Amino acid sequence: MTFKYKNVFLNNTYTVVGPYEDNGPLSKYFDDSYKDLYCDEETWEKAEVKLLKESMKKVLRKNKMTKENIDLVISGDLLNQVSASCYAAEELEKPFLGVYSACASNVEGLIIGSNFIENGNIKTCLCSTCSHNMSSEKQFRNPTEYGAPKPKTATFTATGGASAIISNVKSDIKIESATIGRIIDYNQNDALNMGAAMAGAAADTIRRHLEDLNRKEDYYDLILTGDLGIYGKEILKEYLMKENGINITKNYNDCGVILYDLKKQKEVLAGGSGPVCSALVTYSFILDQMKKKKLKRVLLVATGALFSPTFLYQKENILSIAHAISLEAI
Protein backbone atom coordinates (compact mmCIF):
# COMPACT_ATOMS: atom_id res chain seq x y z
CA MET A 1 0.00 0.00 0.00
CA THR A 2 1.64 3.20 -1.21
CA PHE A 3 0.49 6.80 -0.70
CA LYS A 4 1.41 10.01 -2.55
CA TYR A 5 1.34 13.29 -0.66
CA LYS A 6 0.88 16.82 -1.98
CA ASN A 7 0.66 18.80 1.21
CA VAL A 8 2.86 17.24 3.93
CA PHE A 9 6.16 18.76 5.05
CA LEU A 10 8.81 18.05 7.64
CA ASN A 11 9.22 21.34 9.50
CA ASN A 12 11.78 20.65 12.20
CA THR A 13 13.54 17.92 14.18
CA TYR A 14 15.41 17.49 17.44
CA THR A 15 17.85 14.74 18.42
CA VAL A 16 19.41 13.94 21.79
CA VAL A 17 21.82 11.01 22.18
CA GLY A 18 23.81 8.96 24.66
CA PRO A 19 27.59 8.63 24.98
CA TYR A 20 28.18 5.97 22.32
CA GLU A 21 26.33 7.94 19.68
CA ASP A 22 28.05 11.16 20.73
CA ASN A 23 31.42 9.44 20.26
CA GLY A 24 30.47 8.37 16.73
CA PRO A 25 31.02 10.10 13.38
CA LEU A 26 27.74 12.08 13.47
CA SER A 27 28.36 13.79 16.81
CA LYS A 28 28.39 17.35 15.43
CA TYR A 29 24.98 16.88 13.79
CA PHE A 30 23.04 16.03 16.96
CA ASP A 31 21.25 18.73 18.93
CA ASP A 32 22.20 17.49 22.39
CA SER A 33 23.88 14.59 24.19
CA TYR A 34 24.52 12.95 27.54
CA LYS A 35 27.88 11.60 28.70
CA ASP A 36 26.31 8.91 30.89
CA LEU A 37 23.76 6.24 30.02
CA TYR A 38 21.74 7.07 33.14
CA CYS A 39 21.18 10.65 31.85
CA ASP A 40 21.05 11.81 35.49
CA GLU A 41 18.19 9.41 36.26
CA GLU A 42 17.93 6.39 38.59
CA THR A 43 17.13 3.69 36.03
CA TRP A 44 17.67 2.92 32.34
CA GLU A 45 13.94 3.16 31.70
CA LYS A 46 13.66 6.60 33.30
CA ALA A 47 16.66 7.69 31.27
CA GLU A 48 14.88 6.60 28.09
CA VAL A 49 11.77 8.56 29.02
CA LYS A 50 13.93 11.62 29.71
CA LEU A 51 15.60 11.41 26.30
CA LEU A 52 12.26 11.22 24.53
CA LYS A 53 10.62 13.90 26.63
CA GLU A 54 13.53 16.25 25.99
CA SER A 55 13.36 15.74 22.24
CA MET A 56 9.61 16.42 22.28
CA LYS A 57 9.85 19.64 24.29
CA LYS A 58 12.85 21.02 22.47
CA VAL A 59 11.61 20.38 18.94
CA LEU A 60 8.60 22.52 19.83
CA ARG A 61 10.88 25.25 21.12
CA LYS A 62 13.13 24.93 18.07
CA ASN A 63 10.10 25.38 15.81
CA LYS A 64 8.84 28.31 17.94
CA MET A 65 5.74 26.42 19.00
CA THR A 66 4.00 25.35 22.18
CA LYS A 67 2.06 22.17 22.86
CA GLU A 68 -1.13 24.06 22.05
CA ASN A 69 -0.03 24.16 18.40
CA ILE A 70 0.07 20.35 18.16
CA ASP A 71 -3.03 18.45 17.03
CA LEU A 72 -1.70 14.91 17.50
CA VAL A 73 1.27 13.14 19.10
CA ILE A 74 2.49 9.83 17.68
CA SER A 75 5.35 7.93 19.29
CA GLY A 76 6.77 4.43 19.53
CA ASP A 77 9.58 2.65 21.39
CA LEU A 78 10.70 -0.85 22.39
CA LEU A 79 9.56 -1.00 26.01
CA ASN A 80 6.51 -3.07 26.91
CA GLN A 81 3.27 -1.32 25.98
CA VAL A 82 5.35 1.52 24.44
CA SER A 83 5.58 2.80 28.01
CA ALA A 84 8.44 5.25 27.39
CA SER A 85 6.30 7.05 24.82
CA CYS A 86 3.30 7.08 27.14
CA TYR A 87 5.21 8.62 30.04
CA ALA A 88 6.89 11.18 27.79
CA ALA A 89 3.65 12.23 26.09
CA GLU A 90 1.69 12.60 29.33
CA GLU A 91 2.78 16.18 29.97
CA LEU A 92 1.81 17.32 26.48
CA GLU A 93 -1.87 16.63 27.21
CA LYS A 94 -2.67 16.13 23.53
CA PRO A 95 -4.36 13.29 21.59
CA PHE A 96 -1.84 10.45 21.48
CA LEU A 97 -1.25 7.36 19.35
CA GLY A 98 1.31 4.85 20.59
CA VAL A 99 2.68 2.77 17.70
CA TYR A 100 4.84 -0.34 17.49
CA SER A 101 6.76 -1.80 14.57
CA ALA A 102 9.93 -2.41 16.60
CA CYS A 103 12.77 -0.49 14.92
CA ALA A 104 10.40 0.65 12.15
CA SER A 105 8.13 2.46 14.61
CA ASN A 106 9.34 5.96 13.74
CA VAL A 107 8.47 5.69 10.05
CA GLU A 108 5.15 4.05 10.92
CA GLY A 109 4.38 7.15 12.97
CA LEU A 110 5.41 9.47 10.14
CA ILE A 111 3.14 7.63 7.71
CA ILE A 112 0.13 7.78 10.02
CA GLY A 113 0.70 11.46 10.73
CA SER A 114 1.20 12.25 7.03
CA ASN A 115 -2.09 10.57 6.12
CA PHE A 116 -3.97 12.56 8.77
CA ILE A 117 -2.46 15.80 7.45
CA GLU A 118 -2.96 15.00 3.77
CA ASN A 119 -6.60 14.15 4.36
CA GLY A 120 -7.19 17.39 6.25
CA ASN A 121 -7.98 15.73 9.58
CA ILE A 122 -5.20 17.63 11.37
CA LYS A 123 -2.69 20.35 10.55
CA THR A 124 0.28 19.55 12.76
CA CYS A 125 1.67 16.31 14.20
CA LEU A 126 4.53 15.58 16.58
CA CYS A 127 6.17 12.26 15.60
CA SER A 128 8.69 10.85 18.07
CA THR A 129 10.66 7.76 19.02
CA CYS A 130 13.35 6.58 21.42
CA SER A 131 15.38 3.60 22.54
CA HIS A 132 18.03 2.85 25.14
CA ASN A 133 20.75 0.26 24.87
CA MET A 134 20.46 -1.01 28.43
CA SER A 135 16.66 -1.10 28.75
CA SER A 136 16.35 -2.93 25.42
CA GLU A 137 19.00 -5.51 26.23
CA LYS A 138 17.33 -6.21 29.57
CA GLN A 139 13.91 -6.68 27.99
CA PHE A 140 14.76 -8.67 24.86
CA ARG A 141 17.94 -10.56 25.71
CA ASN A 142 19.99 -10.51 28.94
CA PRO A 143 20.96 -7.59 31.16
CA THR A 144 24.44 -6.48 30.10
CA GLU A 145 25.61 -7.04 33.68
CA TYR A 146 25.49 -10.77 32.92
CA GLY A 147 28.46 -10.29 30.62
CA ALA A 148 27.13 -12.74 28.05
CA PRO A 149 29.34 -12.73 24.92
CA LYS A 150 27.74 -11.81 21.60
CA PRO A 151 28.53 -12.90 18.05
CA LYS A 152 29.77 -10.44 15.43
CA THR A 153 26.32 -10.42 13.80
CA ALA A 154 24.75 -8.73 16.84
CA THR A 155 23.74 -5.09 16.58
CA PHE A 156 23.89 -2.40 19.27
CA THR A 157 20.65 -0.71 20.32
CA ALA A 158 21.09 3.05 19.99
CA THR A 159 20.43 5.34 22.93
CA GLY A 160 18.56 8.55 22.19
CA GLY A 161 15.35 10.43 21.63
CA ALA A 162 14.24 11.98 18.35
CA SER A 163 11.23 14.07 17.41
CA ALA A 164 9.92 15.66 14.24
CA ILE A 165 7.17 18.16 13.53
CA ILE A 166 5.27 17.50 10.33
CA SER A 167 2.47 19.70 9.05
CA ASN A 168 0.78 21.28 6.04
CA VAL A 169 3.04 24.33 6.39
CA LYS A 170 5.50 24.37 3.51
CA SER A 171 9.17 23.85 4.34
CA ASP A 172 12.35 22.84 2.51
CA ILE A 173 11.71 19.11 3.12
CA LYS A 174 8.60 17.51 1.65
CA ILE A 175 7.21 14.11 2.62
CA GLU A 176 6.47 12.94 -0.93
CA SER A 177 5.20 9.37 -0.60
CA ALA A 178 5.16 6.33 1.67
CA THR A 179 4.72 2.57 1.56
CA ILE A 180 3.32 0.49 4.42
CA GLY A 181 5.21 -2.75 4.96
CA ARG A 182 3.96 -6.33 5.15
CA ILE A 183 4.81 -8.98 7.75
CA ILE A 184 7.62 -11.11 6.34
CA ASP A 185 8.94 -14.44 7.61
CA TYR A 186 12.50 -14.76 6.29
CA ASN A 187 12.98 -18.07 8.14
CA GLN A 188 15.31 -16.63 10.78
CA ASN A 189 15.29 -17.35 14.52
CA ASP A 190 18.56 -15.89 15.81
CA ALA A 191 17.87 -12.94 18.15
CA LEU A 192 21.50 -11.89 17.73
CA ASN A 193 21.29 -11.55 13.96
CA MET A 194 18.60 -8.94 13.36
CA GLY A 195 20.02 -7.91 9.99
CA ALA A 196 19.35 -11.33 8.50
CA ALA A 197 15.84 -11.38 9.95
CA MET A 198 14.88 -7.97 8.55
CA ALA A 199 16.57 -7.98 5.14
CA GLY A 200 13.64 -9.79 3.51
CA ALA A 201 11.14 -7.20 4.73
CA ALA A 202 13.34 -4.35 3.47
CA ALA A 203 13.59 -6.00 0.05
CA ASP A 204 9.82 -6.53 -0.14
CA THR A 205 9.01 -2.91 0.73
CA ILE A 206 11.62 -1.41 -1.60
CA ARG A 207 10.40 -3.54 -4.49
CA ARG A 208 6.73 -2.70 -3.90
CA HIS A 209 7.46 1.00 -3.43
CA LEU A 210 9.29 1.23 -6.74
CA GLU A 211 6.66 -0.85 -8.57
CA ASP A 212 3.70 1.07 -7.13
CA LEU A 213 5.16 4.39 -8.27
CA ASN A 214 6.67 3.05 -11.50
CA ARG A 215 10.16 4.15 -10.49
CA LYS A 216 13.66 2.78 -10.96
CA GLU A 217 16.04 2.48 -8.05
CA ASP A 218 18.19 5.36 -9.35
CA TYR A 219 15.24 7.75 -8.92
CA TYR A 220 16.58 8.24 -5.39
CA ASP A 221 19.91 9.81 -4.58
CA LEU A 222 19.95 7.62 -1.49
CA ILE A 223 18.02 4.54 -0.39
CA LEU A 224 18.50 4.24 3.35
CA THR A 225 17.50 1.23 5.44
CA GLY A 226 16.71 1.47 9.13
CA ASP A 227 19.25 -0.77 10.80
CA LEU A 228 20.25 -3.92 8.98
CA GLY A 229 23.89 -3.53 10.04
CA ILE A 230 26.87 -4.59 7.98
CA TYR A 231 25.69 -8.16 7.38
CA GLY A 232 22.01 -7.47 6.74
CA LYS A 233 23.05 -4.68 4.38
CA GLU A 234 24.92 -7.14 2.15
CA ILE A 235 22.07 -9.67 2.30
CA LEU A 236 19.62 -7.01 1.11
CA LYS A 237 21.77 -5.93 -1.83
CA GLU A 238 22.31 -9.51 -2.96
CA TYR A 239 18.65 -10.47 -2.52
CA LEU A 240 17.30 -7.48 -4.47
CA MET A 241 19.71 -8.10 -7.32
CA LYS A 242 19.18 -11.85 -7.60
CA GLU A 243 15.43 -11.97 -6.97
CA ASN A 244 14.22 -8.68 -8.44
CA GLY A 245 17.00 -7.33 -10.67
CA ILE A 246 17.18 -4.20 -8.53
CA ASN A 247 20.72 -2.84 -8.17
CA ILE A 248 21.11 -0.44 -5.25
CA THR A 249 24.89 -0.75 -4.91
CA LYS A 250 25.62 2.86 -5.89
CA ASN A 251 22.92 4.69 -3.92
CA TYR A 252 22.36 2.63 -0.79
CA ASN A 253 23.46 2.75 2.83
CA ASP A 254 22.21 1.66 6.24
CA CYS A 255 21.60 3.83 9.30
CA GLY A 256 23.05 1.19 11.61
CA VAL A 257 26.33 1.39 9.72
CA ILE A 258 26.36 5.20 9.52
CA LEU A 259 25.62 5.93 13.19
CA TYR A 260 28.85 4.49 14.61
CA ASP A 261 32.51 4.15 13.66
CA LEU A 262 32.58 0.38 13.32
CA LYS A 263 36.38 0.26 13.16
CA LYS A 264 36.95 2.20 16.37
CA GLN A 265 33.77 1.44 18.34
CA LYS A 266 34.21 -2.33 18.53
CA GLU A 267 31.44 -2.74 21.10
CA VAL A 268 28.75 -1.96 18.53
CA LEU A 269 29.71 -5.12 16.58
CA ALA A 270 27.56 -5.23 13.38
CA GLY A 271 26.21 -1.67 13.78
CA GLY A 272 23.35 0.21 15.37
CA SER A 273 19.70 -0.74 15.85
CA GLY A 274 16.63 0.40 17.77
CA PRO A 275 13.74 2.67 16.72
CA VAL A 276 15.81 5.78 17.31
CA CYS A 277 18.70 4.61 15.12
CA SER A 278 17.16 5.56 11.77
CA ALA A 279 15.63 8.71 13.24
CA LEU A 280 18.96 9.93 14.63
CA VAL A 281 20.76 9.43 11.33
CA THR A 282 17.97 10.89 9.19
CA TYR A 283 17.10 13.87 11.39
CA SER A 284 20.74 14.90 11.78
CA PHE A 285 23.16 14.07 8.98
CA ILE A 286 20.75 13.17 6.16
CA LEU A 287 18.57 16.27 6.56
CA ASP A 288 21.72 18.38 6.71
CA GLN A 289 22.80 16.94 3.36
CA MET A 290 19.35 17.53 1.89
CA LYS A 291 19.19 21.13 3.06
CA LYS A 292 22.62 21.72 1.51
CA LYS A 293 21.22 20.25 -1.75
CA LYS A 294 23.76 17.42 -1.71
CA LEU A 295 20.83 15.01 -1.66
CA LYS A 296 17.56 15.70 -3.47
CA ARG A 297 15.52 12.52 -2.98
CA VAL A 298 15.90 10.06 -0.10
CA LEU A 299 13.91 6.87 0.50
CA LEU A 300 14.03 5.92 4.18
CA VAL A 301 13.12 2.27 4.74
CA ALA A 302 12.93 1.59 8.47
CA THR A 303 13.12 -2.09 9.37
CA GLY A 304 11.72 -3.85 12.43
CA ALA A 305 12.20 -7.32 13.91
CA LEU A 306 8.89 -8.26 15.53
CA PHE A 307 10.17 -10.84 17.92
CA SER A 308 9.29 -11.87 21.44
CA PRO A 309 11.71 -13.84 23.64
CA THR A 310 8.77 -16.07 24.60
CA PHE A 311 8.05 -17.04 20.99
CA LEU A 312 11.75 -17.68 20.38
CA TYR A 313 11.82 -20.06 23.34
CA GLN A 314 8.91 -21.83 21.61
CA LYS A 315 11.05 -22.22 18.44
CA GLU A 316 9.12 -19.71 16.35
CA ASN A 317 10.76 -17.64 13.62
CA ILE A 318 11.39 -13.91 13.92
CA LEU A 319 8.87 -11.97 11.85
CA SER A 320 9.89 -8.62 10.36
CA ILE A 321 8.44 -5.53 8.70
CA ALA A 322 9.72 -2.47 6.85
CA HIS A 323 7.96 0.85 6.26
CA ALA A 324 9.22 3.36 3.68
CA ILE A 325 8.88 7.11 3.41
CA SER A 326 10.16 9.34 0.61
CA LEU A 327 11.69 12.72 1.46
CA GLU A 328 12.39 15.42 -1.11
CA ALA A 329 14.38 18.64 -0.78
CA ILE A 330 12.48 21.54 -2.37
Secondary structure, DSSP 8 states (H G I E B T S, - for coil): -EEE-SS-EEEEEEEEE-HHHHTSTTGGGSSEE-SSTTTTSSSHHHHHHHHHHHHHHHHHHHTT--GGG-SEEEEE-SSGGGHHHHHHHGGG-S-EEE---GGGHHHHHHHHHHHHHHTTS-SEEEEEEEE-HHHHHHHHS--GGG-----TT--EE--EEEEEEEESS--SEEEEEEE----EE-S---TT-HHHHHHHHHHHHHHHHHHHTT--GGGSSEEEESS-HHHHHHHHHHHIIIII----SSSEEEHHHHSS-TTT-GGGTT-EESHHHHHHHIIIIIHHHHHTTS-SEEEEEEEEEE--HHHHHTT---EEEEEEEEEEE-
